[in-house]
Amino acid sequence: MPEFDVTVLTFRSGTHTVRVEATDPTDARNQVQAECDRGDSHCPAESCTDDVDSTLLDVRRVSLDDVVILSANGVGLGTLYADDTLRRKEAAHG
């Protein structure tokens, strides 16, 4: 089953990504929205314990995970998405 990264904006801890397995982007969005509606927290434990509001910002299908990104500011791991975009996972190190 395909994996999707769903970007969630939480009131107390900002933006972060939740990875889910789903049949399509709509199913991924519905799955994460249902978890938010139930009050399942998506904020990192170290940032907050009771999130009061969550908004889904983006859903992207994962093509490859843990790809090496070489850039002017260093090397780092990232994720390649089906729309050919890359997202760095960690800070670059040279």
VMD Tcl script that builds the backbone (N, CA, C; Angstrom):
set m [mol new atoms 282]
animate dup $m
set s [atomselect $m all]
$s set {name element resname resid chain x y z} {
  {N N MET 1 A 0.851 -1.172 0.000}
  {CA C MET 1 A 0.000 0.000 0.000}
  {C C MET 1 A 0.904 1.244 0.000}
  {N N PRO 2 A 0.537 2.270 -0.762}
  {CA C PRO 2 A 1.360 3.484 -0.823}
  {C C PRO 2 A 1.407 4.233 0.507}
  {N N GLU 3 A 2.504 4.970 0.700}
  {CA C GLU 3 A 2.645 5.808 1.886}
  {C C GLU 3 A 2.465 7.275 1.485}
  {N N PHE 4 A 1.880 8.038 2.406}
  {CA C PHE 4 A 1.663 9.461 2.191}
  {C C PHE 4 A 2.147 10.225 3.408}
  {N N ASP 5 A 2.751 11.380 3.154}
  {CA C ASP 5 A 3.094 12.301 4.225}
  {C C ASP 5 A 2.023 13.377 4.274}
  {N N VAL 6 A 1.388 13.508 5.423}
  {CA C VAL 6 A 0.341 14.508 5.625}
  {C C VAL 6 A 0.916 15.580 6.540}
  {N N THR 7 A 0.946 16.816 6.060}
  {CA C THR 7 A 1.465 17.927 6.849}
  {C C THR 7 A 0.341 18.470 7.720}
  {N N VAL 8 A 0.602 18.526 9.034}
  {CA C VAL 8 A -0.394 18.959 10.012}
  {C C VAL 8 A 0.137 20.199 10.728}
  {N N LEU 9 A -0.705 21.215 10.819}
  {CA C LEU 9 A -0.374 22.412 11.590}
  {C C LEU 9 A -1.148 22.329 12.894}
  {N N THR 10 A -0.424 22.270 14.010}
  {CA C THR 10 A -1.077 22.226 15.314}
  {C C THR 10 A -0.908 23.567 16.013}
  {N N PHE 11 A -1.884 23.917 16.787}
  {CA C PHE 11 A -1.926 25.216 17.456}
  {C C PHE 11 A -0.718 25.439 18.357}
  {N N ARG 12 A -0.324 24.424 19.098}
  {CA C ARG 12 A 0.734 24.605 20.097}
  {C C ARG 12 A 2.136 24.245 19.629}
  {N N SER 13 A 2.267 23.350 18.635}
  {CA C SER 13 A 3.624 22.907 18.295}
  {C C SER 13 A 4.020 23.162 16.851}
  {N N GLY 14 A 3.217 23.859 16.090}
  {CA C GLY 14 A 3.607 24.212 14.723}
  {C C GLY 14 A 3.345 23.115 13.717}
  {N N THR 15 A 4.129 23.121 12.654}
  {CA C THR 15 A 3.932 22.207 11.529}
  {C C THR 15 A 4.810 20.974 11.671}
  {N N HIS 16 A 4.232 19.808 11.396}
  {CA C HIS 16 A 4.997 18.573 11.350}
  {C C HIS 16 A 4.302 17.606 10.405}
  {N N THR 17 A 4.958 16.491 10.113}
  {CA C THR 17 A 4.454 15.548 9.115}
  {C C THR 17 A 4.111 14.216 9.765}
  {N N VAL 18 A 2.962 13.678 9.355}
  {CA C VAL 18 A 2.505 12.362 9.805}
  {C C VAL 18 A 2.521 11.446 8.579}
  {N N ARG 19 A 3.172 10.290 8.683}
  {CA C ARG 19 A 3.198 9.339 7.569}
  {C C ARG 19 A 2.152 8.250 7.802}
  {N N VAL 20 A 1.321 8.006 6.774}
  {CA C VAL 20 A 0.288 6.979 6.857}
  {C C VAL 20 A 0.288 6.142 5.586}
  {N N GLU 21 A -0.199 4.910 5.705}
  {CA C GLU 21 A -0.435 4.072 4.536}
  {C C GLU 21 A -1.887 4.238 4.149}
  {N N ALA 22 A -2.129 4.465 2.846}
  {CA C ALA 22 A -3.494 4.674 2.368}
  {C C ALA 22 A -3.556 4.331 0.882}
  {N N THR 23 A -4.767 4.137 0.389}
  {CA C THR 23 A -4.935 3.785 -1.020}
  {C C THR 23 A -4.749 4.980 -1.942}
  {N N ASP 24 A -5.063 6.197 -1.464}
  {CA C ASP 24 A -4.923 7.403 -2.280}
  {C C ASP 24 A -4.832 8.628 -1.369}
  {N N PRO 25 A -4.541 9.808 -1.935}
  {CA C PRO 25 A -4.398 11.012 -1.107}
  {C C PRO 25 A -5.647 11.359 -0.301}
  {N N THR 26 A -6.815 11.132 -0.871}
  {CA C THR 26 A -8.062 11.437 -0.149}
  {C C THR 26 A -8.210 10.549 1.069}
  {N N ASP 27 A -7.897 9.258 0.915}
  {CA C ASP 27 A -7.957 8.326 2.040}
  {C C ASP 27 A -6.944 8.712 3.118}
  {N N ALA 28 A -5.741 9.133 2.703}
  {CA C ALA 28 A -4.719 9.559 3.670}
  {C C ALA 28 A -5.200 10.771 4.451}
  {N N ARG 29 A -5.758 11.757 3.746}
  {CA C ARG 29 A -6.276 12.967 4.401}
  {C C ARG 29 A -7.410 12.607 5.360}
  {N N ASN 30 A -8.336 11.750 4.909}
  {CA C ASN 30 A -9.472 11.355 5.758}
  {C C ASN 30 A -9.016 10.606 6.997}
  {N N GLN 31 A -7.995 9.750 6.846}
  {CA C GLN 31 A -7.473 8.977 7.975}
  {C C GLN 31 A -6.888 9.906 9.043}
  {N N VAL 32 A -6.065 10.867 8.629}
  {CA C VAL 32 A -5.452 11.777 9.589}
  {C C VAL 32 A -6.505 12.728 10.165}
  {N N GLN 33 A -7.449 13.183 9.324}
  {CA C GLN 33 A -8.502 14.063 9.828}
  {C C GLN 33 A -9.358 13.352 10.878}
  {N N ALA 34 A -9.652 12.058 10.658}
  {CA C ALA 34 A -10.428 11.291 11.631}
  {C C ALA 34 A -9.675 11.184 12.954}
  {N N GLU 35 A -8.347 11.004 12.887}
  {CA C GLU 35 A -7.553 10.951 14.110}
  {C C GLU 35 A -7.593 12.294 14.833}
  {N N CYS 36 A -7.516 13.382 14.078}
  {CA C CYS 36 A -7.598 14.719 14.694}
  {C C CYS 36 A -8.974 14.930 15.329}
  {N N ASP 37 A -10.025 14.508 14.620}
  {CA C ASP 37 A -11.393 14.670 15.135}
  {C C ASP 37 A -11.614 13.879 16.417}
  {N N ARG 38 A -10.931 12.720 16.546}
  {CA C ARG 38 A -11.037 11.910 17.757}
  {C C ARG 38 A -10.197 12.466 18.900}
  {N N GLY 39 A -9.345 13.436 18.585}
  {CA C GLY 39 A -8.486 14.007 19.619}
  {C C GLY 39 A -7.159 13.302 19.752}
  {N N ASP 40 A -6.848 12.403 18.812}
  {CA C ASP 40 A -5.533 11.763 18.828}
  {C C ASP 40 A -4.502 12.836 18.507}
  {N N SER 41 A -3.526 12.990 19.359}
  {CA C SER 41 A -2.551 14.070 19.222}
  {C C SER 41 A -1.521 13.755 18.162}
  {N N HIS 42 A -1.209 14.749 17.323}
  {CA C HIS 42 A -0.149 14.615 16.337}
  {C C HIS 42 A 1.050 15.481 16.666}
  {N N CYS 43 A 0.970 16.212 17.777}
  {CA C CYS 43 A 2.110 17.063 18.111}
  {C C CYS 43 A 3.155 16.232 18.851}
  {N N PRO 44 A 4.427 16.559 18.640}
  {CA C PRO 44 A 5.482 15.821 19.335}
  {C C PRO 44 A 5.316 15.918 20.849}
  {N N ALA 45 A 5.557 14.833 21.525}
  {CA C ALA 45 A 5.341 14.780 22.979}
  {C C ALA 45 A 6.126 15.839 23.723}
  {N N GLU 46 A 7.319 16.172 23.240}
  {CA C GLU 46 A 8.122 17.165 23.936}
  {C C GLU 46 A 7.601 18.594 23.727}
  {N N SER 47 A 6.715 18.786 22.762}
  {CA C SER 47 A 6.219 20.131 22.461}
  {C C SER 47 A 4.917 20.465 23.169}
  {N N CYS 48 A 4.034 19.498 23.282}
  {CA C CYS 48 A 2.754 19.776 23.938}
  {C C CYS 48 A 2.104 18.478 24.389}
  {N N THR 49 A 1.186 18.593 25.294}
  {CA C THR 49 A 0.463 17.413 25.755}
  {C C THR 49 A -1.017 17.494 25.417}
  {N N ASP 50 A -1.518 18.681 25.140}
  {CA C ASP 50 A -2.935 18.810 24.794}
  {C C ASP 50 A -3.091 19.802 23.653}
  {N N ASP 51 A -3.229 19.286 22.446}
  {CA C ASP 51 A -3.394 20.131 21.279}
  {C C ASP 51 A -4.847 20.577 21.201}
  {N N VAL 52 A -5.076 21.857 20.958}
  {CA C VAL 52 A -6.448 22.362 20.933}
  {C C VAL 52 A -6.984 22.526 19.517}
  {N N ASP 53 A -6.120 22.515 18.503}
  {CA C ASP 53 A -6.588 22.665 17.136}
  {C C ASP 53 A -5.532 22.126 16.176}
  {N N SER 54 A -5.970 21.363 15.168}
  {CA C SER 54 A -5.073 20.845 14.140}
  {C C SER 54 A -5.687 21.107 12.777}
  {N N THR 55 A -4.853 21.511 11.818}
  {CA C THR 55 A -5.299 21.771 10.456}
  {C C THR 55 A -4.415 20.977 9.507}
  {N N LEU 56 A -5.020 20.248 8.554}
  {CA C LEU 56 A -4.257 19.508 7.557}
  {C C LEU 56 A -3.894 20.451 6.425}
  {N N LEU 57 A -2.602 20.560 6.137}
  {CA C LEU 57 A -2.148 21.504 5.128}
  {C C LEU 57 A -1.851 20.870 3.782}
  {N N ASP 58 A -1.322 19.639 3.766}
  {CA C ASP 58 A -0.805 19.071 2.531}
  {C C ASP 58 A -0.768 17.554 2.625}
  {N N VAL 59 A -0.979 16.879 1.486}
  {CA C VAL 59 A -0.840 15.422 1.400}
  {C C VAL 59 A 0.033 15.124 0.193}
  {N N ARG 60 A 1.131 14.377 0.422}
  {CA C ARG 60 A 2.050 14.052 -0.673}
  {C C ARG 60 A 2.405 12.577 -0.643}
  {N N ARG 61 A 2.353 11.936 -1.827}
  {CA C ARG 61 A 2.689 10.519 -1.927}
  {C C ARG 61 A 4.205 10.331 -1.923}
  {N N VAL 62 A 4.671 9.411 -1.074}
  {CA C VAL 62 A 6.097 9.105 -0.950}
  {C C VAL 62 A 6.496 8.141 -2.061}
  {N N SER 63 A 7.531 8.498 -2.816}
  {CA C SER 63 A 8.072 7.603 -3.843}
  {C C SER 63 A 9.286 6.847 -3.313}
  {N N LEU 64 A 10.246 7.574 -2.750}
  {CA C LEU 64 A 11.441 6.977 -2.167}
  {C C LEU 64 A 11.738 7.670 -0.847}
  {N N ASP 65 A 12.133 6.888 0.131}
  {CA C ASP 65 A 12.489 7.455 1.421}
  {C C ASP 65 A 13.979 7.248 1.656}
  {N N ASP 66 A 14.573 8.105 2.463}
  {CA C ASP 66 A 15.991 8.037 2.808}
  {C C ASP 66 A 16.898 8.154 1.586}
  {N N VAL 67 A 16.551 9.058 0.659}
  {CA C VAL 67 A 17.434 9.339 -0.468}
  {C C VAL 67 A 18.495 10.330 -0.007}
  {N N VAL 68 A 19.667 10.277 -0.609}
  {CA C VAL 68 A 20.748 11.193 -0.256}
  {C C VAL 68 A 20.607 12.445 -1.115}
  {N N ILE 69 A 20.547 13.596 -0.454}
  {CA C ILE 69 A 20.454 14.874 -1.139}
  {C C ILE 69 A 21.809 15.557 -1.063}
  {N N LEU 70 A 22.371 15.883 -2.216}
  {CA C LEU 70 A 23.621 16.624 -2.297}
  {C C LEU 70 A 23.275 18.045 -2.706}
  {N N SER 71 A 23.680 19.004 -1.916}
  {CA C SER 71 A 23.385 20.390 -2.240}
  {C C SER 71 A 24.566 21.269 -1.860}
  {N N ALA 72 A 24.459 22.540 -2.187}
  {CA C ALA 72 A 25.541 23.477 -1.893}
  {C C ALA 72 A 25.818 23.585 -0.402}
  {N N ASN 73 A 24.796 23.338 0.436}
  {CA C ASN 73 A 25.006 23.458 1.885}
  {C C ASN 73 A 25.248 22.123 2.570}
  {N N GLY 74 A 25.554 21.076 1.811}
  {CA C GLY 74 A 25.933 19.815 2.421}
  {C C GLY 74 A 25.143 18.621 1.934}
  {N N VAL 75 A 25.307 17.520 2.639}
  {CA C VAL 75 A 24.672 16.245 2.307}
  {C C VAL 75 A 23.695 15.896 3.403}
  {N N GLY 76 A 22.541 15.345 3.031}
  {CA C GLY 76 A 21.576 14.928 4.035}
  {C C GLY 76 A 20.572 13.954 3.464}
  {N N LEU 77 A 19.844 13.295 4.338}
  {CA C LEU 77 A 18.798 12.373 3.910}
  {C C LEU 77 A 17.521 13.143 3.644}
  {N N GLY 78 A 16.715 12.612 2.723}
  {CA C GLY 78 A 15.453 13.256 2.405}
  {C C GLY 78 A 14.459 12.261 1.857}
  {N N THR 79 A 13.336 12.789 1.416}
  {CA C THR 79 A 12.253 11.987 0.849}
  {C C THR 79 A 11.940 12.519 -0.537}
  {N N LEU 80 A 11.799 11.616 -1.517}
  {CA C LEU 80 A 11.379 11.972 -2.862}
  {C C LEU 80 A 9.891 11.678 -2.969}
  {N N TYR 81 A 9.137 12.674 -3.414}
  {CA C TYR 81 A 7.691 12.530 -3.536}
  {C C TYR 81 A 7.287 12.283 -4.980}
  {N N ALA 82 A 6.077 11.775 -5.193}
  {CA C ALA 82 A 5.584 11.427 -6.518}
  {C C ALA 82 A 5.549 12.631 -7.453}
  {N N ASP 83 A 5.465 13.843 -6.905}
  {CA C ASP 83 A 5.452 15.041 -7.752}
  {C C ASP 83 A 6.866 15.536 -8.053}
  {N N ASP 84 A 7.875 14.690 -7.803}
  {CA C ASP 84 A 9.289 14.972 -8.070}
  {C C ASP 84 A 9.892 16.029 -7.161}
  {N N THR 85 A 9.284 16.311 -6.023}
  {CA C THR 85 A 9.885 17.241 -5.078}
  {C C THR 85 A 10.674 16.459 -4.035}
  {N N LEU 86 A 11.658 17.106 -3.458}
  {CA C LEU 86 A 12.474 16.517 -2.398}
  {C C LEU 86 A 12.271 17.312 -1.125}
  {N N ARG 87 A 12.317 16.624 0.012}
  {CA C ARG 87 A 12.266 17.293 1.319}
  {C C ARG 87 A 13.381 16.714 2.183}
  {N N ARG 88 A 14.221 17.595 2.710}
  {CA C ARG 88 A 15.321 17.170 3.582}
  {C C ARG 88 A 14.763 16.730 4.926}
  {N N LYS 89 A 15.307 15.644 5.490}
  {CA C LYS 89 A 14.858 15.118 6.774}
  {C C LYS 89 A 15.631 15.672 7.951}
  {N N GLU 90 A 16.890 15.958 7.745}
  {CA C GLU 90 A 17.737 16.391 8.848}
  {C C GLU 90 A 18.641 17.504 8.362}
  {N N ALA 91 A 19.268 18.161 9.272}
  {CA C ALA 91 A 20.169 19.253 8.920}
  {C C ALA 91 A 21.322 18.738 8.054}
  {N N ALA 92 A 21.749 19.573 7.132}
  {CA C ALA 92 A 22.858 19.208 6.249}
  {C C ALA 92 A 24.155 19.128 7.037}
  {N N HIS 93 A 25.007 18.218 6.624}
  {CA C HIS 93 A 26.335 18.128 7.213}
  {C C HIS 93 A 27.326 17.926 6.081}
  {N N GLY 94 A 28.405 18.630 6.134}
  {CA C GLY 94 A 29.372 18.618 5.041}
  {C C GLY 94 A 30.411 17.619 5.265}
}
mol reanalyze $m
mol bondsrecalc $m
mol representation Tube
mol addrep $m
